[in-house]
Amino acid sequence: MTKKQIAEYAVEALKKEYPDAICSLIYTDPLQLLIATRLAAQCTDARVNMVTPALFERFKSVGDFAEATSDEVAEYIKSCGLYKTKSKDIVAMAQMLRDEFDGVVPDNIDDLIKLPGIGRKTANLVCGDIFHKPAVVVDTHCIRITHRLGLHDLKDQKKIEFALRDLLPPMESNDFCHRLVLHGRAVCQARKPMCEKCCMNEFCSFCSAS
């Protein structure tokens, strides 16, 4: 079985198992998703969702964040971890959006990764969820599960992203990554994968070898 065939089987299996492929971060506009994803670094989505309602009630727009101090923002996000760095990034990001992008969140990866604190993972998430473009969000679940499936033997996130872009149907790729998160939490966990329960055990290299 080729890698492309495994990828196609995986897409269909996860689609049946998790029909609702949605981001677990709660947001109402592109800016909120951008900020919530930055906060989610080394922090659970559940914790971020506890913090963002008050944050977004206080700072409602790019201008609000751009005019804030990092100390002001930090007060709302202390429980997210690395809050001092994150608050500085959020303010600087908003200032760049205001000054260089007319206050509008860009719709492409090249511009998004120019923003302070924004890497390819976040840029792909925004492009996929907000602008409905083909996107591959390479997080820990994606890296682990696609490696176990036998789709790659890579460690570099960017290389994994491009390897998966070649294997996945473009318009399925973003939802596929959301489903990998759900599957990674429920079944294909890092320490103890439950292969007997897995919807992909018939074609998974890890399961075949174990």
C-alpha positions as CSV (number, residue, x, y, z in Angstrom):
1,M,0.0,0.0,0.0
2,T,1.4,3.4,-1.0
3,K,1.6,6.4,1.4
4,K,-1.0,8.2,-0.7
5,Q,-3.4,5.2,-0.3
6,I,-2.8,5.1,3.4
7,A,-3.5,8.9,3.6
8,E,-6.8,8.4,1.7
9,Y,-7.9,5.6,3.9
10,A,-7.0,7.6,7.0
11,V,-9.0,10.6,5.8
12,E,-12.1,8.4,5.2
13,A,-11.8,6.5,8.5
14,L,-11.4,9.6,10.6
15,K,-14.3,11.3,8.8
16,K,-16.6,8.5,9.8
17,E,-15.2,8.4,13.4
18,Y,-15.3,12.2,13.9
19,P,-17.8,13.8,11.5
20,D,-17.7,17.2,13.2
21,A,-14.1,18.4,12.5
22,I,-13.9,21.6,14.4
23,C,-11.3,23.6,16.1
24,S,-11.5,23.2,19.9
25,L,-10.6,26.9,20.4
26,I,-13.5,29.2,20.8
27,Y,-13.5,32.4,18.7
28,T,-15.7,34.7,16.7
29,D,-13.4,36.4,14.2
30,P,-9.9,35.9,12.6
31,L,-8.1,38.1,15.2
32,Q,-9.6,36.1,18.1
33,L,-8.4,32.8,16.5
34,L,-5.0,34.2,15.9
35,I,-4.6,35.3,19.5
36,A,-6.2,32.1,21.0
37,T,-3.8,30.0,19.0
38,R,-0.8,32.0,20.2
39,L,-2.0,31.5,23.8
40,A,-2.4,27.7,23.2
41,A,1.4,27.2,22.8
42,Q,2.4,24.9,25.7
43,C,-1.1,25.3,27.1
44,T,-4.3,23.4,26.8
45,D,-7.1,24.6,24.6
46,A,-9.5,24.2,27.6
47,R,-7.4,26.6,29.6
48,V,-7.2,29.1,26.7
49,N,-11.0,29.0,26.4
50,M,-11.3,29.9,30.1
51,V,-9.1,32.9,29.6
52,T,-10.2,34.4,26.3
53,P,-13.8,35.6,27.2
54,A,-12.6,38.2,29.6
55,L,-9.6,39.1,27.3
56,F,-11.8,39.6,24.3
57,E,-14.4,41.5,26.3
58,R,-11.7,44.0,27.4
59,F,-9.9,44.2,24.0
60,K,-12.4,44.0,21.2
61,S,-10.3,45.0,18.1
62,V,-6.9,45.2,16.6
63,G,-6.7,48.8,17.7
64,D,-7.5,47.9,21.3
65,F,-4.7,45.4,21.4
66,A,-2.3,47.6,19.6
67,E,-2.8,50.5,22.0
68,A,-2.5,48.2,25.1
69,T,0.6,47.6,27.1
70,S,1.9,44.1,27.3
71,D,1.4,44.3,31.1
72,E,-2.3,45.1,30.6
73,V,-2.7,42.0,28.4
74,A,-0.6,39.9,30.7
75,E,-3.1,40.4,33.5
76,Y,-5.7,38.4,31.5
77,I,-3.5,35.5,30.4
78,K,-1.4,34.7,33.4
79,S,-2.8,31.2,33.8
80,C,-1.8,30.3,30.2
81,G,2.0,30.0,30.9
82,L,4.8,32.0,29.2
83,Y,2.3,34.9,29.6
84,K,5.0,37.6,29.5
85,T,6.3,36.5,26.1
86,K,2.8,35.9,24.8
87,S,1.5,39.3,25.9
88,K,4.4,41.0,24.2
89,D,3.7,39.0,21.0
90,I,0.0,39.8,21.0
91,V,0.6,43.6,21.4
92,A,3.3,43.6,18.7
93,M,1.2,41.4,16.4
94,A,-1.7,43.9,16.7
95,Q,0.5,46.8,16.0
96,M,1.9,45.2,12.9
97,L,-1.7,44.3,11.7
98,R,-2.7,47.9,12.3
99,D,0.4,49.5,10.7
100,E,1.1,47.1,7.8
101,F,-2.1,45.2,7.0
102,D,-4.8,47.9,7.5
103,G,-6.0,46.1,10.6
104,V,-7.0,43.0,8.7
105,V,-5.7,39.5,9.4
106,P,-3.9,38.3,6.2
107,D,-5.3,35.3,4.3
108,N,-2.0,33.7,3.4
109,I,0.8,31.9,5.2
110,D,3.7,34.1,3.9
111,D,2.1,37.2,5.5
112,L,0.8,35.5,8.6
113,I,4.3,34.2,9.6
114,K,5.6,37.8,9.5
115,L,3.5,38.5,12.6
116,P,5.3,38.3,15.9
117,G,4.8,34.9,17.6
118,I,3.1,33.3,14.6
119,G,4.6,30.2,13.1
120,R,3.4,28.0,10.3
121,K,1.1,25.9,12.5
122,T,-0.9,28.9,13.5
123,A,-0.8,30.3,10.0
124,N,-2.1,27.1,8.5
125,L,-4.9,27.0,11.1
126,V,-6.0,30.5,10.3
127,C,-5.8,29.9,6.5
128,G,-7.9,26.7,6.9
129,D,-10.5,27.6,9.4
130,I,-11.0,31.3,8.5
131,F,-10.3,31.4,4.8
132,H,-11.1,27.8,3.9
133,K,-7.9,27.2,2.1
134,P,-6.0,23.9,2.0
135,A,-4.0,23.8,5.1
136,V,-1.9,21.3,7.1
137,V,-1.7,22.1,10.9
138,V,1.3,20.2,12.1
139,D,0.9,19.9,15.9
140,T,2.1,17.1,18.2
141,H,-0.9,14.9,17.4
142,C,-0.4,15.3,13.7
143,I,3.3,14.5,14.0
144,R,2.7,11.4,16.1
145,I,-0.2,9.8,14.3
146,T,1.0,10.4,10.8
147,H,4.4,9.0,11.7
148,R,2.7,5.9,13.2
149,L,0.6,5.5,10.1
150,G,3.8,5.4,8.1
151,L,3.2,8.6,6.1
152,H,6.6,10.0,6.9
153,D,9.7,9.5,9.0
154,L,10.4,13.1,9.7
155,K,10.9,15.4,12.7
156,D,11.0,18.9,11.2
157,Q,7.5,20.4,11.2
158,K,7.8,22.3,7.9
159,K,9.1,19.2,6.1
160,I,6.1,17.2,7.6
161,E,3.7,19.9,6.5
162,F,4.9,19.7,2.9
163,A,5.1,15.9,2.9
164,L,1.5,15.7,4.0
165,R,0.4,18.3,1.5
166,D,1.6,15.9,-1.2
167,L,-0.3,13.0,0.2
168,L,-3.7,14.5,1.4
169,P,-6.6,15.6,-0.8
170,P,-6.2,19.5,-0.5
171,M,-9.7,20.3,0.6
172,E,-9.7,17.5,3.2
173,S,-6.4,18.4,4.8
174,N,-7.5,21.0,7.3
175,D,-10.4,18.9,8.7
176,F,-8.1,15.9,8.7
177,C,-5.8,17.7,11.1
178,H,-8.6,18.6,13.4
179,R,-9.7,15.0,13.5
180,L,-6.1,13.9,14.3
181,V,-6.3,16.1,17.4
182,L,-9.6,14.4,18.5
183,H,-8.2,10.9,17.7
184,G,-4.9,11.7,19.5
185,R,-6.7,12.7,22.7
186,A,-9.2,9.8,22.6
187,V,-7.3,6.8,21.1
188,C,-3.8,7.3,19.7
189,Q,-2.3,8.7,22.8
190,A,1.5,9.3,23.1
191,R,2.3,6.9,25.9
192,K,-0.4,4.2,25.4
193,P,-2.1,4.1,22.1
194,M,-5.3,2.0,22.1
195,C,-4.7,0.2,18.8
196,E,-7.6,-2.3,19.4
197,K,-10.0,0.6,19.4
198,C,-8.5,2.5,16.5
199,C,-10.5,3.0,13.3
200,M,-7.2,2.9,11.4
201,N,-5.6,-0.3,12.8
202,E,-6.1,-2.2,9.6
203,F,-3.6,-0.1,7.6
204,C,-1.5,1.5,10.4
205,S,2.2,0.6,10.3
206,F,2.6,1.1,14.1
207,C,-0.3,-1.3,14.8
208,S,1.0,-3.9,12.3
209,A,4.4,-3.8,14.0
210,S,3.1,-4.1,17.5
